[in-house]
Amino acid sequence: MPRVLLALTSHGELGDTGRATGFYVPEAAHPYRVFTEAGFDVDFVSVQGGEPPRDGVKPGDEATAAFLAEHGARLAATPTTDQLNADDYQAILFVGGHGTMWDFPDSKELARFAAAIYENGGVVAGVCHGPAGLVNVRLGDGSHLVDGKLVSAFTNEEETAVGLIDKVPFALESKLIERGARFTKAANFSAHAVADRRLVTGQNPASAVRVAELVVEELRLADGSGEAPRMSAAQASAIYLLDESVGYLYAASLRAAAQIGVADHLADGPRTAAELAEATGTDADFLYRMLRLLATRQIVREEDGGRFYLTPQGDALRTDNPVSVRDAILMTSAHTHWRSAGELVTALREGGPVFDRLFGLPYYEHIKGEQSVDGVFHKGMASFSAAVDQLAVGSCDWPQEGVVVDVGGGTGGLLVQALLARPGLRGVLFDERHVLDGNRLGEVGDDSRWETVAGDFFTEVPGGGDVYALKRILHNWSDEECVRILRNCREAMAPGGRVLVIDPVIPPGNTPDASKIHDLIMMMLLTGRERTEAELSRLLEEAGLRLTRVVRTGAPVAVIEAVAR
């Protein structure tokens, strides 16, 4: 008869909030019922032994009350792992509760116990914050247990929604991704659980029952009483790679949804595929199949009855969203990007952008010469800016007064936000004349506070500025070209002036990050690249500047501040 171990936190303080925490009792009670009804034996263990602190006990939850009444004595005297033998267990479930974030990751004993169960052919599971116990579980070959596997847990959005994202020691979703997990999630606080090669995880308390059910299924497969054969490591690798190879279809579906305005038609509430097809002039069956795929990425969700609703993750596809990214998606998925991505191997072999070979001109010259693409590009860049400008402006140390020069500032979205944030500032928007003609600086409400200057930042930039802002400029250009731009800023700025570079900064290691994707876009289209902090520091030094700090914005860009050397 399978034996399952429920692992509980011993930590009872919720950071510096003054609130108590512990293991979330319903996340133990409900799985316990599923396991015992399946005929399994269930034991408890805690990090420090004894009686672990409790959380989540709510009036009216009869199952939880019955669980505590029946097992109160056992819970008052839980053992530690050194009093148990991993060979006696076929599964371990890391029960959630915020306390886990403090003691599960540091418990080497629990990590070794879980690894032993897994390498004996058993199942390892976690629910909600319980997967904090997985972040430091390593297998015999040194790899992290979660590496390459589908994993869910309490999401960054959910942690933010409960007001604790800055109270917990780390963001659990981010940490699992850092360890190599293929993180999957549903809408906030919706039930969501996944099983991948004897690792079972769930997103939140609503997922606890499903996690337990998946553990039961996995154990029955392991003992031969299930229906599916076990998968070898080679087979798992093959299936994983095949799945990765068709990832472009997610982007294609997102583009199609943006083109036909799916999000706008869902703004007023759920609709069936047939209703959406009539509104968008598409085929109902084909549209349903595409929406079903987008639902796996949490862009939309399908309700009972085949009605789809727009999720919080998908809301910025709406054209009336204040930070709509519809135009940005249409730009990044345009045929110029698709064709260039398809010839990535040519860029690798030749060490230069493939765009020029495909379209006969460098990227920016092509944009100037083709009006349809030009419109897509500038709308797309404005859409990108809308998503990050306020975050970037809020992260910059703007002076109370003086002159800000927005170098290559496009239509002026960043400058508008800076001038609105600092009424004492004046601004200069510097770009090519055909770009400046579409500027947004009238939104400032005082035309005396700004001016536009046309020119080429490789030649010179307007003089006398106190701050020179370069948002998403340097990543377009080679190191030599970047130094020319930065040196021009250095020579033009007023005494005591600063340069603010607003660009992605590539983090070290294997951590997934949008900057690493954007770097390949640069490689396909332009001579530029995304850079690490050290690489940016070298460019600044060569231009006569000194990096003083890097500020993370929460967006895909950081603010890199520099002063004269």
C-alpha positions in Angstrom: 0.0 0.0 0.0 1.5 3.4 -1.0 2.6 5.7 1.8 2.5 9.5 1.5 4.3 12.0 3.6 2.9 15.5 4.2 5.7 18.0 4.8 4.8 21.0 7.0 6.5 24.3 7.7 7.7 25.1 11.3 7.9 28.9 10.6 5.2 31.0 12.2 6.0 34.6 11.5 5.0 36.4 8.3 8.2 38.5 7.8 8.0 41.9 9.4 4.2 42.2 9.1 3.6 41.2 12.7 1.2 38.6 11.5 1.3 34.9 12.2 1.5 32.2 9.6 2.3 28.5 9.3 1.2 25.6 7.2 -2.1 26.2 5.4 -4.3 23.6 7.0 -6.8 23.1 4.1 -3.9 22.2 1.8 -3.1 19.3 4.2 -6.7 18.4 5.0 -8.2 18.1 1.6 -5.2 16.1 0.1 -5.3 13.9 3.2 -8.9 12.9 2.4 -8.1 12.2 -1.2 -5.1 10.0 -0.2 -7.0 8.0 2.4 -10.0 7.5 0.1 -7.5 6.0 -2.4 -6.3 3.5 0.3 -3.0 5.2 1.0 -1.3 5.6 4.4 -0.4 9.2 5.3 2.1 10.5 7.7 3.3 14.0 8.7 6.8 15.5 9.0 7.9 19.1 9.8 11.1 21.0 9.5 11.7 21.3 13.3 9.4 18.6 14.6 6.8 19.0 17.3 3.7 21.0 16.6 3.9 23.2 13.5 2.1 26.6 13.4 -1.2 26.7 11.6 -2.8 29.1 9.1 -5.9 29.1 6.9 -8.4 27.7 9.4 -11.7 29.3 8.6 -15.2 29.0 10.1 -17.5 26.7 8.2 -14.8 24.6 6.7 -16.0 21.2 8.0 -13.4 19.2 6.3 -10.6 21.1 7.9 -12.3 21.1 11.3 -12.7 17.3 11.0 -9.1 16.9 10.0 -7.8 18.8 13.0 -10.2 17.0 15.4 -9.0 13.6 14.1 -5.3 14.3 13.8 -4.6 17.0 16.4 -2.5 14.6 18.5 -0.4 13.6 15.6 0.1 17.2 14.5 1.1 18.1 18.0 4.1 15.8 17.8 5.3 15.6 14.2 8.7 14.0 13.6 11.6 15.4 11.6 13.1 13.6 8.6 16.0 12.1 10.6 13.4 10.1 12.4 12.0 8.6 9.2 13.3 6.5 6.3 12.8 7.8 2.7 12.6 4.1 1.5 9.3 3.8 3.4 7.5 6.4 1.3 6.3 6.5 -2.3 5.4 10.2 -2.3 5.9 13.5 -0.5 3.7 16.5 -0.6 5.1 19.9 0.4 2.0 21.5 2.0 1.8 25.3 1.4 1.4 28.3 3.7 3.5 31.4 3.8 5.8 30.0 6.5 7.3 27.6 3.9 9.0 30.5 2.2 11.3 30.9 5.2 12.3 27.4 6.2 11.6 24.9 3.3 14.3 26.2 1.0 17.0 26.1 3.8 16.1 22.6 5.0 18.8 20.4 3.5 17.2 17.4 5.2 13.9 17.8 3.6 15.5 18.4 0.2 17.6 15.2 0.5 14.5 13.2 1.7 12.5 14.4 -1.3 15.3 13.7 -3.7 15.6 10.1 -2.3 11.9 9.5 -2.7 12.1 10.7 -6.3 15.1 8.7 -7.3 13.5 5.6 -5.8 10.8 6.0 -8.4 8.4 8.0 -6.2 6.4 11.2 -6.6 7.3 14.6 -5.3 4.5 17.2 -5.0 3.8 20.7 -3.7 0.9 23.1 -3.6 0.7 26.9 -3.4 3.8 28.0 -1.4 4.7 24.3 -0.8 7.0 24.3 -3.9 9.3 26.5 -1.9 10.5 23.1 -0.8 11.5 22.3 -4.4 13.8 25.2 -5.1 16.9 23.5 -3.6 16.1 19.8 -4.3 18.9 18.4 -6.4 19.1 15.0 -8.0 22.1 12.7 -7.9 23.5 14.2 -11.1 23.5 17.6 -9.6 20.6 19.0 -11.5 17.6 20.7 -9.9 14.5 18.5 -9.7 12.4 21.2 -11.3 14.8 21.8 -14.2 13.0 21.3 -17.6 9.7 20.2 -15.9 6.3 21.8 -16.0 5.8 23.4 -12.5 3.1 25.6 -10.9 3.0 27.4 -7.6 1.7 30.6 -6.1 2.4 33.2 -8.8 4.0 36.6 -8.6 0.7 38.2 -9.6 -1.1 36.4 -6.7 1.6 37.4 -4.2 1.2 41.0 -5.4 -2.6 40.7 -5.1 -2.4 39.7 -1.5 0.1 42.5 -0.8 3.0 40.3 0.2 5.4 40.4 -2.8 7.8 42.7 -0.9 7.4 40.7 2.4 8.4 37.2 1.4 12.1 36.4 1.1 11.8 35.8 -2.7 9.2 35.6 -5.5 8.4 31.9 -5.7 7.5 31.8 -9.4 10.7 33.7 -10.3 12.9 31.4 -8.2 11.4 28.3 -9.8 12.0 29.7 -13.2 15.6 30.5 -12.2 16.0 26.9 -11.3 14.9 25.9 -14.8 11.2 25.2 -14.3 8.8 25.6 -17.2 6.4 27.6 -15.1 2.7 27.3 -15.9 -0.2 29.3 -14.4 -3.9 30.1 -14.6 -5.8 33.3 -13.7 -5.2 34.5 -10.2 -6.6 32.1 -7.5 -8.0 29.7 -10.1 -7.4 26.0 -9.6 -4.5 24.8 -11.7 -2.3 21.7 -11.2 0.2 19.9 -13.4 2.1 16.6 -13.4 5.4 16.1 -15.3 7.5 13.0 -14.8 6.5 12.3 -11.2 6.6 15.9 -10.2 3.1 17.3 -9.3 2.5 20.9 -8.4 -0.5 23.2 -7.9 -0.9 27.0 -8.0 -2.9 27.9 -4.9 -5.2 26.5 -2.2 -7.9 25.9 -4.8 -5.5 23.5 -6.5 -4.9 21.2 -3.5 -7.5 18.5 -4.3 -6.4 18.3 -7.9 -2.7 18.0 -6.8 -3.6 15.1 -4.6 -5.6 13.4 -7.4 -2.6 13.7 -9.7 -0.3 12.2 -7.1 -2.7 9.2 -6.9 -2.7 8.9 -10.6 1.1 9.0 -10.7 1.5 6.4 -8.0 -1.0 4.1 -9.8 1.0 4.4 -13.0 4.2 3.6 -11.0 2.8 0.4 -9.6 1.3 -0.7 -12.9 -2.3 -0.3 -12.0 -2.7 2.8 -14.2 -3.3 2.8 -17.9 -0.2 4.7 -19.4 3.3 3.2 -19.7 6.2 4.9 -17.9 8.3 7.3 -20.0 12.0 7.0 -20.3 14.3 10.0 -20.0 15.0 9.8 -23.8 11.3 9.8 -24.6 10.7 12.7 -22.2 13.4 14.7 -23.9 12.0 13.9 -27.4 8.5 15.0 -26.4 9.8 18.1 -24.7 11.8 19.2 -27.8 9.0 18.5 -30.2 6.7 20.7 -28.0 9.4 23.5 -28.0 9.8 23.3 -31.8 6.2 24.5 -32.5 6.3 27.3 -30.0 6.0 29.8 -32.9 2.3 28.9 -33.2 1.6 30.7 -29.9 3.1 33.9 -31.4 1.2 33.3 -34.6 -2.1 32.9 -32.7 -1.4 36.0 -30.6 -0.8 38.0 -33.8 -4.0 36.7 -35.4 -6.0 37.5 -32.2 -4.6 41.0 -32.3 -5.4 41.4 -36.0 -9.1 40.4 -35.7 -9.6 42.3 -32.4 -10.6 39.3 -30.2 -9.8 41.2 -27.0 -12.0 44.1 -27.9 -14.9 41.8 -28.6 -14.4 40.2 -25.2 -14.3 43.5 -23.3 -17.9 43.3 -22.3 -17.8 39.7 -21.1 -17.5 36.1 -22.3 -18.7 35.1 -25.7 -18.7 31.8 -27.6 -16.5 31.1 -30.6 -19.5 31.4 -32.8 -20.4 34.8 -31.5 -16.8 36.0 -31.9 -16.6 34.5 -35.4 -19.7 36.5 -36.4 -18.2 39.7 -34.9 -14.8 39.2 -36.5 -15.8 37.7 -39.9 -14.0 34.4 -39.2 -14.8 30.7 -39.3 -16.2 29.6 -35.9 -14.6 26.2 -35.8 -11.1 27.6 -36.8 -11.4 30.4 -34.4 -12.4 28.1 -31.5 -9.3 25.9 -32.2 -7.0 29.0 -32.0 -8.7 30.3 -28.8 -8.3 26.9 -27.2 -4.5 27.2 -27.8 -4.3 30.7 -26.5 -6.2 29.5 -23.4 -3.2 27.3 -22.6 -1.1 30.5 -22.3 -3.7 32.2 -20.1 -4.5 34.9 -22.7 -8.2 33.7 -22.7 -10.0 31.1 -20.6 -12.8 28.8 -21.7 -15.8 28.5 -19.4 -18.4 25.7 -19.3 -20.5 25.9 -22.4 -17.7 27.0 -24.7 -17.7 30.7 -23.7 -14.3 32.4 -23.7 -13.4 35.3 -21.4 -10.4 37.6 -21.5 -7.9 37.0 -18.6 -6.0 39.7 -16.7 -2.9 38.5 -18.6 -4.6 39.1 -22.0 -6.3 42.4 -21.1 -3.5 44.6 -22.7 -4.6 43.3 -26.1 -7.6 45.6 -25.9 -7.1 48.8 -27.9 -8.7 50.8 -25.2 -6.3 49.5 -22.5 -4.2 52.5 -21.4 -1.1 50.4 -22.0 -2.3 48.4 -25.0 0.4 46.3 -26.6 -1.7 45.3 -29.6 0.4 47.5 -32.0 3.6 46.3 -30.4 2.6 42.7 -31.1 1.7 43.5 -34.7 5.2 45.0 -35.1 7.2 42.2 -33.5 5.2 39.6 -35.4 5.3 41.4 -38.8 6.6 39.6 -41.9 9.9 41.4 -41.6 10.5 39.7 -38.2 9.1 36.3 -39.2 11.3 36.0 -42.3 14.4 37.2 -40.4 13.7 34.7 -37.6 13.4 31.9 -40.2 16.9 32.7 -41.5 18.5 32.9 -38.1 21.1 30.2 -39.1 22.3 32.6 -41.8 23.0 35.3 -39.1 24.9 32.7 -37.1 27.1 31.7 -40.1 27.8 35.2 -41.3 28.0 37.0 -38.0 25.7 39.9 -39.1 22.1 40.8 -39.4 20.1 38.7 -41.9 17.5 41.4 -42.5 19.7 43.3 -45.0 20.1 40.1 -47.2 16.4 39.4 -47.2 15.0 42.8 -47.8 17.9 44.5 -49.7 18.3 47.4 -47.2 19.3 47.9 -43.6 16.3 47.7 -41.2 15.8 51.5 -40.6 16.3 52.4 -44.2 13.7 49.8 -45.1 11.3 51.3 -42.6 11.7 54.8 -44.1 11.1 53.6 -47.6 8.0 51.4 -47.1 5.1 53.4 -45.7 3.0 50.4 -44.6 5.9 49.1 -42.5 6.7 52.6 -41.3 3.3 52.9 -39.9 3.5 49.5 -38.2 6.9 50.3 -36.8 6.1 53.7 -35.2 2.8 52.6 -33.8 4.5 49.5 -32.5 7.3 51.5 -30.8 4.7 53.8 -29.3 2.9 50.8 -28.0 6.0 49.4 -26.5 6.7 52.8 -24.9 3.3 53.0 -23.3 3.9 49.8 -21.4 7.2 50.9 -19.9 7.4 54.7 -19.9 5.7 55.3 -16.6 7.7 52.6 -14.9 10.9 54.0 -16.4 10.1 57.6 -15.5 9.2 56.5 -11.9 12.6 54.8 -11.6 14.7 57.7 -12.9 16.1 60.4 -10.6 14.9 63.4 -12.5 16.0 66.9 -11.3 13.3 69.3 -10.1 14.3 71.7 -12.8 16.7 71.9 -15.8 16.7 70.5 -19.3 16.1 66.9 -20.3 17.2 66.0 -23.9 15.4 62.9 -25.1 17.9 61.5 -27.6 16.2 59.5 -30.4 13.0 60.0 -28.5 10.6 59.2 -31.2 7.2 60.7 -30.6 8.2 61.8 -27.1 6.3 59.4 -24.9 9.1 59.3 -22.3 9.6 63.1 -22.3 5.9 63.7 -21.8 5.9 61.5 -18.7 9.1 63.2 -17.4 7.7 66.7 -17.9 4.4 65.8 -16.3 6.3 64.3 -13.3 8.5 67.4 -12.8 6.7 70.7 -13.6 10.0 72.6 -13.3 11.7 70.7 -16.1 12.0 71.7 -19.7 12.5 69.2 -22.5 14.1 68.8 -25.9 12.9 66.0 -28.2 15.7 65.1 -30.6 15.1 62.8 -33.6 14.8 62.8 -37.4 12.4 65.3 -38.8 9.9 62.8 -40.2 9.5 61.3 -36.8 9.2 64.6 -34.9 6.3 65.6 -37.1 4.1 63.0 -35.2 5.2 64.1 -31.7 2.9 63.9 -28.6 4.4 66.8 -26.7 1.1 68.7 -26.8 0.0 66.4 -24.0 2.2 68.3 -21.6 -0.3 71.2 -21.7 2.4 73.9 -21.9 4.1 74.4 -25.2 6.7 76.8 -23.7 8.3 73.9 -21.8 9.5 71.9 -24.8 11.0 72.1 -28.2 11.8 69.7 -31.0 15.2 69.5 -32.7 15.9 67.5 -35.8 19.3 65.9 -36.4 21.5 62.8 -36.4 22.8 61.6 -33.0 25.9 60.1 -34.7 26.9 63.6 -35.6 25.9 65.7 -32.6 23.1 66.2 -30.0 21.6 69.4 -28.6 23.9 71.1 -26.1 23.3 72.3 -22.6 21.2 69.5 -21.3 21.2 68.5 -17.6 19.9 65.0 -18.4 20.4 63.0 -21.7 17.9 60.1 -21.9 18.5 57.3 -24.4 15.6 54.9 -24.2 16.0 51.7 -26.3 18.6 53.4 -28.4 22.0 51.8 -27.6 20.7 48.2 -28.1 20.1 49.0 -31.8 23.8 49.7 -32.5 27.2 48.2 -32.4 29.7 49.0 -29.6 31.5 51.5 -31.8 28.3 53.2 -32.8 27.2 53.3 -29.2 30.4 55.0 -28.1 29.9 57.7 -30.7 26.4 58.4 -29.5 27.5 58.4 -25.8 30.5 60.6 -26.5 28.3 63.1 -28.3 26.1 63.3 -25.2 29.1 63.6 -22.9 30.5 66.5 -24.9 27.1 68.3 -25.1 25.9 68.0 -21.5 26.0 70.9 -19.0 28.5 70.7 -16.1 27.1 68.2 -13.5 24.9 66.6 -16.2 23.9 62.9 -16.4 23.2 60.3 -19.0 20.2 57.9 -18.4 20.3 54.8 -20.6 17.0 53.0 -20.5 17.6 49.5 -22.0 17.4 45.9 -21.1 20.2 44.5 -19.0 21.0 40.8 -19.4 21.2 39.0 -16.1 23.9 36.3 -15.5 23.4 32.6 -15.7 20.5 30.5 -17.1 17.7 32.7 -15.7 15.0 33.2 -18.3 14.7 36.9 -19.2 13.1 38.9 -21.9 16.4 40.6 -22.6 17.8 37.3 -24.0 14.9 37.1 -26.5 15.3 40.7 -27.5 19.0 40.1 -28.0 18.2 37.6 -30.8 15.9 40.2 -32.4 18.8 42.6 -32.5 21.0 39.9 -34.0 18.5 39.2 -36.8 17.7 42.8 -37.7 20.5 45.2 -36.7 24.1 45.5 -35.7 23.1 46.0 -32.1 22.7 43.7 -29.1 21.4 43.6 -25.5 24.2 43.9 -23.0 25.1 43.0 -19.5 25.9 45.6 -16.8 29.6 45.0 -17.3 29.3 45.5 -21.1 27.4 48.7 -20.7 29.9 50.0 -18.1 32.7 49.5 -20.6 30.9 51.5 -23.3 30.3 54.3 -20.9 34.0 54.3 -19.8 35.1 54.5 -23.4 32.8 57.5 -24.0 34.2 59.4 -21.0 31.4 58.5 -18.6 31.2 56.5 -15.4 28.3 54.2 -14.5 26.9 55.2 -11.1 24.0 52.9 -10.6 21.5 50.5 -12.3 17.9 50.7 -11.3 15.5 47.8 -12.1 12.1 49.0 -13.1 10.0 45.9 -13.0 9.6 46.2 -16.8 11.9 44.6 -19.5 14.2 47.6 -19.2 16.5 49.0 -16.5 17.7 52.6 -15.9 21.5 52.9 -16.2 22.8 56.2 -14.8 26.1 57.7 -15.7 28.1 60.9 -15.1 31.2 62.4 -16.6 34.5 60.9 -15.5 
